[in-house]
Amino acid sequence: MTRPSTHILRLLGWARTLARHGALRGIERDPNTPAPVRRLVRIARFGTRQPAVPDYASAFRAIGPAAIKLGQTLATRPDLVGDEAARNLLSLQDSLPPVPFDQIAAQIEASFQRPLTDLFAHIDPDPVGAASIAQVHKGVTTDGRTVAIKVLRPGIREKFARDIATYEWAAAHLEALGGEASRLRPQLTIANFKRWTNRELDLRREAASASELAGVMRAIPDYRVPDIDWDRTCGKVMTIEWIDGVKISNIDALKAAGHDLPDLARRLVLAFLTQAISAGFFHADMHQGNLFVKADGTIVAIDFGIMGRIDRRARQWLAEILYGLTTGNYRRVAEIHFEAQYVPSYHSVEEFATALRAVGEPMRGKPVSELSVGAMLDGLFAITRDFDMQTQPHLLLLQKTMVMVEGIATQLDPDINMWDVSAPFVRSWIRDELGPEAAIADRIKTDTETLLRVPALIRRLEEMYPPKGGAPEPPPVPDIELLWEKRRVPQRRWPGYLLAAVLGAGALWGAMALGWIA
């Protein structure tokens, strides 16, 4: 276990880096920052020169790989880091100098316990991408297929484990301060971050996620997930089909190829909604570098290290919230927040509905270039404090992905109306999942499953209470205490025994004094 002094030294070093980029100024000025944290910030920035404009993204990049991932997570938490920091962190790119190829080759050979030439006919030593956790090389398998080979950086698991342990320690102490720090639930935020990064650090799980998402999206036209080469995939290496296409961020190249950009934007939004609402399993790292467009217009996603899951009940709430905001039914949106226990029951549903109206009404009928989903989320975060809403960590990935999808859709089509694109899909899903036919189907399914369990229940009852045999019922027999099973006398009787001993001794002494006993 890491000693507290080690955690403190790490935090102090990170804080000095943040201070040199001006990234502690917002924490120090925030009226909700606990006093002990504000004092520590002043100590950390003492003697540093702070720029006039804070650069949060550069600060997290300078700290290291785990901080880059944490910064991308915090970009979705303006309630925690503030609007200015959240906007700046959205620009944080997960990019680092590449690891030398000889180390990558050694990692591949050690992972498979085989020479590199047994697996690949050729690997380009120059990576096509180098991120904080892994880097990707283009290669050709021994059977002639062109593939992308993703390899973990050597020692990255140990580095992440060390840094996350300090994040956990700091979050626990911050939450223990109570008040606003407790409401924001930093411990759960770090716990979710740890779970996400642990998935990214196991490339077998990433490969499994890609395979699962491919199954989810198989029926969706013009959207693809590359095939996995399972024979060349393990915990530290993943081999996947190579994709030739144009990055979705390269607007000029997309126009030159003759692609319909508004149609691409619409299909991207619908692909996200299909994953998040219909399947409850979505690609949660849909930034511009992870989406390509093939010559035929097919959108191809890569990099499945971060995936999100939402259970069916939460998806129903989410769909109703989105639909309620698009149609202006703020009363229903407020009721859902109370049903989901996002808002404590001592608050007024009507007051919360009015607060939601103040956020949602300016959005309706406006192009995303003027008012956006990101702006809506900022507005929702602004009212969470007034209604004592605790952070919902299971929705953080969804919020992050919504902002990413909106940003890409806006670049492709500045006039896209996210509500107009989303409303028909959400309306159809609600009708299918929450309409009378769905309610009857759910009831039939539940009751049928219950009936099918009855025989097993009867068998368990018979095992517990077996039927009587052919012999007659035996008569009752008395409970006789055996000599070798002396019953323990409860300890609570010792005061009575002591009193009896004292009275007996007193009676004996009196008899001797009277001469009754010689």
C-alpha positions as CSV (number, residue, x, y, z in Angstrom):
1,M,0.0,0.0,0.0
2,T,1.3,3.4,-1.0
3,R,2.1,5.7,2.0
4,P,0.2,9.0,2.4
5,S,3.5,10.9,2.1
6,T,4.0,9.4,-1.4
7,H,0.5,10.5,-2.4
8,I,1.1,14.0,-1.1
9,L,4.4,14.4,-2.9
10,R,2.8,13.3,-6.2
11,L,-0.1,15.6,-5.8
12,L,2.3,18.5,-4.9
13,G,4.3,17.8,-8.1
14,W,1.2,17.7,-10.2
15,A,-0.2,20.8,-8.6
16,R,3.1,22.7,-9.4
17,T,2.7,21.7,-13.0
18,L,-0.9,22.8,-13.1
19,A,0.1,26.1,-11.4
20,R,2.8,26.8,-14.1
21,H,0.0,26.6,-16.7
22,G,-2.4,28.8,-14.7
23,A,-4.7,25.8,-14.2
24,L,-5.1,26.3,-10.4
25,R,-6.6,29.8,-10.6
26,G,-10.1,28.6,-11.2
27,I,-10.0,26.2,-8.2
28,E,-8.7,28.9,-5.9
29,R,-11.4,31.4,-7.0
30,D,-14.3,29.1,-6.9
31,P,-16.5,29.9,-3.9
32,N,-17.5,26.2,-3.6
33,T,-13.8,25.1,-3.2
34,P,-13.3,23.8,0.4
35,A,-11.0,26.0,2.5
36,P,-8.4,23.3,3.1
37,V,-8.1,22.7,-0.7
38,R,-7.8,26.5,-1.3
39,R,-4.9,26.6,1.2
40,L,-3.2,23.7,-0.5
41,V,-3.5,25.4,-3.9
42,R,-1.9,28.6,-2.6
43,I,1.0,26.5,-1.3
44,A,1.4,24.6,-4.6
45,R,1.4,27.8,-6.7
46,F,3.8,29.7,-4.4
47,G,6.8,31.0,-6.4
48,T,5.4,30.0,-9.9
49,R,4.7,32.3,-12.8
50,Q,1.1,31.8,-14.0
51,P,0.1,32.8,-17.5
52,A,-2.8,35.3,-18.0
53,V,-4.9,32.6,-19.7
54,P,-5.0,29.2,-18.2
55,D,-4.1,26.2,-20.4
56,Y,-5.6,23.2,-18.8
57,A,-5.1,20.9,-21.7
58,S,-1.3,21.5,-21.8
59,A,-1.0,21.1,-18.0
60,F,-2.7,17.6,-18.1
61,R,-0.5,16.7,-21.1
62,A,2.6,17.7,-19.2
63,I,1.7,15.6,-16.2
64,G,1.5,12.3,-18.2
65,P,-0.7,9.6,-19.8
66,A,-3.1,9.0,-16.9
67,A,-3.6,12.7,-16.5
68,I,-4.5,13.0,-20.2
69,K,-7.2,10.4,-19.8
70,L,-8.4,12.1,-16.6
71,G,-8.5,15.4,-18.4
72,Q,-10.7,14.1,-21.2
73,T,-13.1,12.7,-18.5
74,L,-13.2,16.0,-16.7
75,A,-14.0,17.8,-20.0
76,T,-17.6,16.4,-19.5
77,R,-17.8,17.8,-15.9
78,P,-18.3,21.6,-16.1
79,D,-20.0,21.2,-12.7
80,L,-16.8,19.9,-11.2
81,V,-14.0,21.9,-13.1
82,G,-16.0,24.9,-14.4
83,D,-17.1,25.9,-17.9
84,E,-13.8,27.5,-18.9
85,A,-11.7,24.5,-17.9
86,A,-14.2,22.0,-19.5
87,R,-14.1,23.9,-22.9
88,N,-10.3,23.9,-22.8
89,L,-10.0,20.3,-21.9
90,L,-12.2,19.3,-24.9
91,S,-9.2,20.2,-27.1
92,L,-7.0,17.7,-25.2
93,Q,-5.7,15.3,-27.7
94,D,-4.5,11.9,-26.6
95,S,-1.1,12.0,-28.4
96,L,2.4,11.4,-27.1
97,P,5.9,10.8,-28.8
98,P,6.1,7.2,-30.0
99,V,7.9,4.4,-28.4
100,P,10.9,3.1,-30.4
101,F,10.0,0.2,-32.7
102,D,12.5,-2.3,-31.2
103,Q,10.6,-2.0,-27.9
104,I,7.3,-2.5,-29.7
105,A,8.6,-5.6,-31.5
106,A,9.9,-7.0,-28.2
107,Q,6.5,-6.4,-26.6
108,I,4.7,-8.3,-29.4
109,E,7.1,-11.3,-29.3
110,A,6.9,-11.5,-25.5
111,S,3.1,-11.3,-25.6
112,F,2.8,-14.3,-28.0
113,Q,6.0,-16.1,-27.1
114,R,6.7,-16.4,-30.8
115,P,9.1,-14.7,-33.2
116,L,7.6,-11.6,-35.0
117,T,8.1,-13.3,-38.4
118,D,5.7,-16.1,-37.4
119,L,2.9,-13.5,-37.0
120,F,3.5,-10.8,-39.5
121,A,5.2,-10.6,-42.9
122,H,5.9,-6.9,-42.5
123,I,5.3,-4.1,-39.9
124,D,5.9,-0.5,-40.7
125,P,8.3,0.8,-38.0
126,D,6.8,4.3,-38.1
127,P,3.5,4.3,-36.1
128,V,0.3,5.7,-37.7
129,G,-0.8,6.9,-34.2
130,A,0.8,7.1,-30.8
131,A,-1.5,7.7,-27.8
132,S,-1.1,7.7,-24.1
133,I,-1.8,4.0,-23.7
134,A,-0.9,2.4,-27.0
135,Q,0.4,3.0,-30.5
136,V,-0.7,1.6,-33.8
137,H,1.4,0.3,-36.7
138,K,0.3,-0.8,-40.1
139,G,1.3,-4.4,-41.0
140,V,0.8,-7.3,-43.2
141,T,0.0,-10.8,-41.8
142,T,1.8,-13.9,-42.9
143,D,-1.3,-14.8,-44.9
144,G,-1.3,-11.5,-46.8
145,R,-3.9,-9.4,-45.1
146,T,-3.3,-5.7,-44.3
147,V,-4.0,-5.0,-40.7
148,A,-3.6,-2.4,-37.9
149,I,-1.6,-3.6,-35.0
150,K,-2.3,-1.9,-31.6
151,V,0.4,-2.4,-29.0
152,L,0.4,-1.2,-25.3
153,R,3.2,1.0,-24.3
154,P,5.7,-1.0,-22.2
155,G,5.1,-0.4,-18.5
156,I,2.0,1.6,-19.0
157,R,-0.2,-0.6,-16.7
158,E,2.1,0.0,-13.8
159,K,2.2,3.8,-14.4
160,F,-1.6,4.0,-14.5
161,A,-2.0,1.9,-11.4
162,R,0.3,4.2,-9.5
163,D,-1.4,7.4,-10.6
164,I,-4.9,6.1,-10.1
165,A,-4.1,5.1,-6.6
166,T,-3.2,8.7,-5.8
167,Y,-6.4,9.9,-7.6
168,E,-8.4,7.6,-5.3
169,W,-6.6,8.8,-2.2
170,A,-7.2,12.4,-3.1
171,A,-10.8,11.9,-4.1
172,A,-11.6,10.2,-0.7
173,H,-10.1,13.0,1.2
174,L,-11.9,15.6,-0.9
175,E,-15.3,13.9,-0.5
176,A,-14.7,13.6,3.3
177,L,-14.7,17.4,3.5
178,G,-18.5,17.3,2.9
179,G,-20.7,20.0,1.4
180,E,-20.3,20.6,-2.4
181,A,-17.4,18.2,-2.5
182,S,-19.6,15.4,-1.3
183,R,-22.4,16.2,-3.6
184,L,-20.2,16.0,-6.7
185,R,-19.1,12.4,-5.6
186,P,-15.4,12.6,-6.7
187,Q,-14.8,9.1,-5.4
188,L,-17.3,7.6,-7.8
189,T,-15.9,9.7,-10.7
190,I,-12.5,8.2,-10.1
191,A,-13.9,4.7,-9.6
192,N,-15.6,4.9,-13.0
193,F,-12.4,6.4,-14.5
194,K,-10.4,3.5,-13.1
195,R,-12.9,1.0,-14.6
196,W,-12.7,2.6,-18.0
197,T,-8.9,2.7,-18.1
198,N,-8.6,-0.8,-16.9
199,R,-10.7,-1.9,-19.9
200,E,-8.5,0.1,-22.2
201,L,-5.4,-1.5,-20.7
202,D,-6.6,-5.0,-21.7
203,L,-6.7,-5.2,-25.5
204,R,-8.6,-8.5,-25.4
205,R,-11.5,-6.6,-23.9
206,E,-11.3,-3.9,-26.5
207,A,-11.4,-6.6,-29.2
208,A,-14.4,-8.1,-27.6
209,S,-16.1,-4.7,-27.4
210,A,-15.5,-4.2,-31.1
211,S,-17.0,-7.6,-31.9
212,E,-20.0,-6.8,-29.7
213,L,-20.6,-3.4,-31.3
214,A,-20.3,-5.0,-34.8
215,G,-23.2,-7.3,-33.8
216,V,-25.2,-4.3,-32.5
217,M,-24.7,-2.3,-35.7
218,R,-24.9,-5.1,-38.2
219,A,-28.4,-4.1,-39.4
220,I,-27.5,-0.4,-39.7
221,P,-26.5,0.5,-43.3
222,D,-23.5,2.6,-44.0
223,Y,-21.8,2.0,-40.6
224,R,-19.1,-0.5,-40.0
225,V,-16.8,-1.9,-37.3
226,P,-13.5,-3.5,-38.5
227,D,-13.0,-7.3,-38.1
228,I,-10.8,-8.6,-35.4
229,D,-7.9,-11.0,-36.0
230,W,-8.3,-13.1,-32.9
231,D,-5.2,-15.3,-33.6
232,R,-3.0,-12.2,-33.3
233,T,-4.8,-10.6,-30.4
234,C,-3.9,-10.8,-26.7
235,G,-3.9,-8.6,-23.6
236,K,-1.2,-6.3,-24.9
237,V,-1.6,-6.6,-28.7
238,M,-4.7,-6.3,-30.8
239,T,-4.8,-6.9,-34.6
240,I,-7.7,-5.5,-36.5
241,E,-8.7,-5.0,-40.2
242,W,-7.0,-2.0,-41.8
243,I,-9.4,0.7,-43.0
244,D,-8.7,2.9,-46.0
245,G,-10.8,6.1,-45.7
246,V,-10.9,9.8,-45.1
247,K,-10.9,11.1,-41.5
248,I,-14.3,12.6,-40.8
249,S,-12.5,15.8,-39.6
250,N,-11.0,16.3,-43.1
251,I,-13.9,18.4,-44.5
252,D,-12.0,19.4,-47.6
253,A,-11.2,15.8,-48.5
254,L,-14.7,14.7,-47.9
255,K,-16.0,17.4,-50.2
256,A,-13.5,16.6,-52.8
257,A,-14.6,12.9,-52.7
258,G,-18.2,14.1,-53.3
259,H,-19.7,13.0,-50.0
260,D,-23.0,14.5,-48.8
261,L,-21.8,16.2,-45.5
262,P,-25.3,16.9,-44.1
263,D,-26.2,13.3,-44.7
264,L,-23.0,12.1,-43.0
265,A,-23.9,14.3,-40.0
266,R,-27.4,13.0,-39.8
267,R,-26.3,9.3,-40.1
268,L,-23.6,9.8,-37.4
269,V,-26.2,11.2,-34.9
270,L,-28.6,8.3,-35.7
271,A,-25.8,5.8,-35.3
272,F,-25.0,7.2,-31.8
273,L,-28.7,7.1,-30.8
274,T,-29.0,3.5,-32.1
275,Q,-26.1,2.4,-29.9
276,A,-27.0,4.4,-26.8
277,I,-30.8,4.1,-26.7
278,S,-31.6,1.0,-28.7
279,A,-28.7,-1.2,-27.6
280,G,-27.5,0.4,-24.4
281,F,-23.9,-0.2,-25.6
282,F,-22.1,2.6,-27.3
283,H,-18.7,3.7,-28.7
284,A,-17.8,6.3,-26.0
285,D,-14.6,7.7,-27.7
286,M,-16.2,9.1,-30.9
287,H,-13.8,11.9,-31.5
288,Q,-12.7,12.9,-35.0
289,G,-9.6,10.8,-35.1
290,N,-11.6,7.6,-34.5
291,L,-14.1,8.0,-37.4
292,F,-13.4,7.5,-41.1
293,V,-15.5,7.7,-44.2
294,K,-14.9,5.1,-47.0
295,A,-15.3,5.9,-50.7
296,D,-18.8,4.5,-50.7
297,G,-19.9,6.8,-47.8
298,T,-19.7,4.2,-45.1
299,I,-18.8,5.5,-41.7
300,V,-16.2,3.3,-40.0
301,A,-15.4,3.6,-36.3
302,I,-12.1,2.5,-34.7
303,D,-10.6,2.4,-31.2
304,F,-13.0,0.7,-28.9
305,G,-11.1,1.0,-25.6
306,I,-13.8,3.2,-24.0
307,M,-17.3,1.8,-24.3
308,G,-20.5,2.8,-22.4
309,R,-23.4,0.8,-21.1
310,I,-26.8,1.9,-20.0
311,D,-29.4,-0.5,-18.6
312,R,-32.9,-0.7,-20.1
313,R,-34.6,1.3,-17.4
314,A,-32.1,4.1,-17.6
315,R,-32.4,4.1,-21.4
316,Q,-36.2,4.5,-21.1
317,W,-35.7,7.5,-18.8
318,L,-33.1,8.9,-21.1
319,A,-35.4,8.6,-24.2
320,E,-38.3,10.2,-22.3
321,I,-36.0,13.0,-21.2
322,L,-34.8,13.7,-24.7
323,Y,-38.3,13.5,-26.1
324,G,-39.7,15.7,-23.4
325,L,-37.1,18.3,-24.0
326,T,-37.8,18.2,-27.8
327,T,-41.6,18.5,-27.3
328,G,-41.5,20.9,-24.4
329,N,-43.1,18.5,-22.0
330,Y,-41.0,19.7,-19.0
331,R,-43.4,18.3,-16.4
332,R,-42.8,14.8,-17.6
333,V,-39.0,15.4,-17.8
334,A,-39.2,16.6,-14.1
335,E,-41.2,13.5,-13.1
336,I,-38.6,11.2,-14.6
337,H,-35.9,12.9,-12.6
338,F,-37.9,12.2,-9.4
339,E,-38.7,8.6,-10.5
340,A,-35.0,7.9,-11.2
341,Q,-34.2,9.5,-7.8
342,Y,-31.8,11.9,-9.5
343,V,-33.6,14.7,-7.5
344,P,-34.4,14.2,-3.8
345,S,-38.1,13.8,-3.1
346,Y,-38.3,16.8,-0.7
347,H,-38.1,19.1,-3.7
348,S,-41.0,20.3,-5.8
349,V,-41.7,18.6,-9.1
350,E,-43.3,21.8,-10.4
351,E,-40.3,24.0,-9.4
352,F,-38.0,21.6,-11.1
353,A,-40.1,21.6,-14.2
354,T,-39.9,25.4,-14.3
355,A,-36.1,25.2,-14.0
356,L,-35.9,22.7,-16.9
357,R,-38.1,25.0,-19.0
358,A,-35.6,27.8,-18.5
359,V,-32.9,25.4,-19.9
360,G,-34.8,23.7,-22.6
361,E,-37.0,26.3,-24.1
362,P,-34.2,28.4,-25.7
363,M,-33.0,25.2,-27.5
364,R,-36.2,24.3,-29.4
365,G,-36.2,25.1,-33.1
366,K,-32.6,26.5,-33.1
367,P,-29.7,25.2,-35.2
368,V,-26.9,23.6,-33.2
369,S,-24.6,26.4,-34.4
370,E,-26.6,28.8,-32.1
371,L,-27.6,26.6,-29.2
372,S,-26.4,23.1,-28.7
373,V,-26.6,19.9,-26.6
374,G,-23.4,21.0,-24.9
375,A,-25.1,24.3,-23.9
376,M,-28.1,22.3,-22.7
377,L,-25.8,20.1,-20.5
378,D,-24.2,23.3,-19.1
379,G,-27.7,24.6,-18.3
380,L,-28.6,21.3,-16.6
381,F,-25.4,21.3,-14.6
382,A,-26.3,24.9,-13.4
383,I,-29.5,23.8,-11.8
384,T,-28.2,20.6,-10.2
385,R,-26.8,22.4,-7.2
386,D,-30.2,24.2,-6.6
387,F,-32.0,20.9,-6.4
388,D,-29.3,18.9,-4.6
389,M,-28.8,16.5,-7.5
390,Q,-25.9,14.2,-7.0
391,T,-23.6,13.3,-9.9
392,Q,-24.6,10.2,-11.8
393,P,-21.3,8.6,-12.8
394,H,-23.0,6.0,-15.0
395,L,-24.1,8.9,-17.3
396,L,-20.8,10.6,-17.6
397,L,-19.6,8.7,-20.6
398,L,-22.9,9.4,-22.3
399,Q,-22.6,13.1,-21.7
400,K,-19.1,13.1,-23.0
401,T,-20.0,11.2,-26.1
402,M,-23.0,13.5,-26.8
403,V,-20.7,16.5,-26.8
404,M,-18.3,14.7,-29.1
405,V,-21.0,13.7,-31.6
406,E,-22.5,17.2,-31.6
407,G,-19.1,18.7,-32.3
408,I,-18.5,16.5,-35.3
409,A,-22.0,16.9,-36.6
410,T,-21.7,20.7,-36.4
411,Q,-18.5,20.6,-38.4
412,L,-20.1,18.5,-41.1
413,D,-23.3,20.6,-41.1
414,P,-23.4,23.9,-39.2
415,D,-27.1,24.1,-39.7
416,I,-28.0,20.7,-38.4
417,N,-30.8,20.7,-35.8
418,M,-30.0,17.9,-33.3
419,W,-33.5,17.9,-32.0
420,D,-35.1,17.5,-35.5
421,V,-32.7,14.6,-36.2
422,S,-33.2,12.9,-32.8
423,A,-37.0,13.4,-32.3
424,P,-38.3,10.8,-34.9
425,F,-35.9,8.2,-33.7
426,V,-36.6,8.7,-30.0
427,R,-40.4,8.9,-30.7
428,S,-40.3,5.6,-32.5
429,W,-38.2,3.9,-29.8
430,I,-40.5,5.2,-27.1
431,R,-43.6,3.9,-29.0
432,D,-41.9,0.5,-29.4
433,E,-40.6,0.2,-25.8
434,L,-43.1,2.1,-23.8
435,G,-46.4,1.8,-25.8
436,P,-49.3,-0.4,-24.9
437,E,-48.1,-3.3,-27.1
438,A,-44.7,-3.2,-25.4
439,A,-46.4,-3.2,-21.9
440,I,-48.5,-6.2,-22.8
441,A,-45.5,-8.0,-24.3
442,D,-43.5,-7.3,-21.2
443,R,-46.3,-8.6,-18.9
444,I,-46.7,-11.8,-21.0
445,K,-42.9,-12.4,-20.9
446,T,-42.7,-11.8,-17.1
447,D,-45.7,-13.9,-16.3
448,T,-44.5,-16.7,-18.6
449,E,-41.1,-16.7,-17.0
450,T,-42.7,-16.9,-13.6
451,L,-44.9,-19.8,-14.6
452,L,-41.9,-21.7,-16.0
453,R,-40.2,-21.3,-12.6
454,V,-43.1,-23.0,-10.7
455,P,-42.0,-26.6,-11.3
456,A,-38.5,-25.9,-10.1
457,L,-39.9,-24.2,-7.0
458,I,-42.1,-27.2,-6.3
459,R,-39.1,-29.5,-6.6
460,R,-37.1,-27.4,-4.1
461,L,-40.0,-27.5,-1.7
462,E,-40.2,-31.3,-1.9
463,E,-36.5,-31.5,-1.2
464,M,-36.9,-29.4,1.8
465,Y,-40.1,-31.2,3.0
466,P,-39.8,-34.8,1.6
467,P,-43.0,-36.9,1.6
468,K,-43.6,-39.4,4.5
469,G,-42.4,-42.9,4.0
470,G,-44.2,-46.2,4.5
471,A,-43.5,-46.5,8.2
472,P,-46.0,-45.1,10.7
473,E,-45.5,-41.7,12.3
474,P,-43.1,-42.2,15.3
475,P,-44.3,-41.2,18.8
476,P,-42.5,-38.2,20.5
477,V,-39.6,-39.0,22.8
478,P,-38.5,-37.0,25.8
479,D,-35.5,-34.7,25.7
480,I,-33.0,-36.4,28.1
481,E,-29.9,-34.5,29.2
482,L,-26.8,-36.7,28.8
483,L,-24.1,-36.9,31.3
484,W,-21.3,-35.9,28.9
485,E,-23.4,-33.0,27.5
486,K,-23.6,-30.8,30.6
487,R,-25.5,-27.8,29.7
488,R,-23.7,-24.5,30.0
489,V,-25.2,-22.3,32.7
490,P,-25.8,-18.8,31.4
491,Q,-23.3,-16.3,32.8
492,R,-26.0,-13.9,33.9
493,R,-26.8,-16.2,36.9
494,W,-23.5,-15.6,38.7
495,P,-24.7,-12.6,40.8
496,G,-27.3,-14.9,42.4
497,Y,-24.7,-17.6,43.1
498,L,-22.4,-15.0,44.7
499,L,-25.2,-13.7,46.9
500,A,-26.0,-17.2,48.0
501,A,-22.4,-17.8,48.8
502,V,-22.1,-14.6,50.9
503,L,-25.4,-15.5,52.8
504,G,-24.2,-19.0,53.4
505,A,-20.8,-17.8,54.7
506,G,-22.6,-15.3,56.9
507,A,-24.9,-17.9,58.3
508,L,-21.9,-20.2,59.0
509,W,-20.0,-17.4,60.8
510,G,-23.1,-16.6,63.0
511,A,-23.6,-20.2,63.9
512,M,-19.9,-20.5,65.0
513,A,-20.2,-17.3,67.0
514,L,-23.2,-18.6,68.9
515,G,-21.5,-21.8,69.6
516,W,-23.8,-23.9,67.6
517,I,-20.9,-25.3,65.7
518,A,-17.8,-26.3,67.6
